[in-house]
Amino acid sequence: MDNWWTETDNAILECLRHGAAMSPAELGLRIGISEGEAIAFLCMLAREGKVRIRLVESNAQAAADAGACLTAAWSR
């Protein structure tokens, strides 16, 4: 199991060294893991200082839905 983790870490780092910045979904496609798995690995690698997460963007619909939920909760 540890070997799989190390191999996946190395595959991610190698992919990022040779490619431009990419989304977790694209990274996952390139190395054969899901977007969720890519996100989990990227978080662990960032915590270890091996990668840097630089951009986060709002999903306008998700933000609108969250705002509507908060408004509804406060108006009760």
C-alpha positions as CSV (number, residue, x, y, z in Angstrom):
1,M,0.0,0.0,0.0
2,D,2.8,2.5,0.9
3,N,4.4,1.8,-2.5
4,W,1.1,2.8,-4.2
5,W,1.1,6.1,-2.3
6,T,4.7,6.8,-3.1
7,E,4.2,6.0,-6.8
8,T,1.1,8.2,-7.0
9,D,3.0,11.1,-5.2
10,N,5.8,10.7,-7.7
11,A,3.5,10.5,-10.7
12,I,1.8,13.7,-9.6
13,L,5.0,15.6,-9.0
14,E,6.5,14.4,-12.3
15,C,3.3,15.4,-14.2
16,L,3.4,18.9,-12.7
17,R,7.1,19.3,-13.4
18,H,6.6,18.6,-17.1
19,G,3.2,20.2,-17.6
20,A,1.7,23.6,-17.1
21,A,-0.6,24.3,-14.2
22,M,-3.8,22.1,-14.5
23,S,-7.0,21.3,-12.7
24,P,-7.2,18.3,-10.3
25,A,-9.6,16.7,-12.9
26,E,-7.0,17.0,-15.7
27,L,-4.2,15.8,-13.4
28,G,-6.3,12.8,-12.4
29,L,-7.0,12.0,-16.1
30,R,-3.3,12.2,-16.9
31,I,-2.2,9.8,-14.2
32,G,-5.2,7.6,-13.9
33,I,-6.9,8.6,-10.7
34,S,-10.2,10.3,-10.0
35,E,-10.5,14.1,-9.4
36,G,-11.3,13.5,-5.8
37,E,-8.2,11.3,-5.3
38,A,-6.1,14.0,-7.1
39,I,-7.5,16.6,-4.7
40,A,-6.7,14.5,-1.7
41,F,-3.1,13.8,-2.9
42,L,-2.6,17.5,-3.8
43,C,-3.7,18.6,-0.3
44,M,-1.3,16.1,1.3
45,L,1.5,17.2,-1.0
46,A,0.8,20.9,-0.3
47,R,0.9,20.2,3.5
48,E,4.3,18.6,3.0
49,G,5.5,21.7,1.0
50,K,6.0,19.7,-2.2
51,V,3.4,21.5,-4.3
52,R,1.7,24.9,-4.0
53,I,-2.0,25.5,-4.5
54,R,-2.3,28.9,-6.0
55,L,-5.7,29.4,-7.5
56,V,-9.2,28.8,-6.1
57,E,-12.2,30.1,-7.9
58,S,-15.9,30.4,-7.0
59,N,-18.5,28.4,-8.6
60,A,-21.1,31.1,-9.2
61,Q,-24.1,28.7,-8.9
62,A,-22.7,27.0,-5.8
63,A,-22.1,30.4,-4.2
64,A,-25.7,31.5,-5.1
65,D,-27.1,28.3,-3.6
66,A,-25.1,28.7,-0.4
67,G,-26.2,32.3,-0.1
68,A,-29.8,31.3,-0.5
69,C,-29.4,28.6,2.1
70,L,-27.9,31.1,4.6
71,T,-30.7,33.6,3.9
72,A,-33.3,31.0,4.5
73,A,-31.6,29.9,7.7
74,W,-31.4,33.4,9.1
75,S,-35.0,34.3,8.2
76,R,-36.4,31.4,10.3
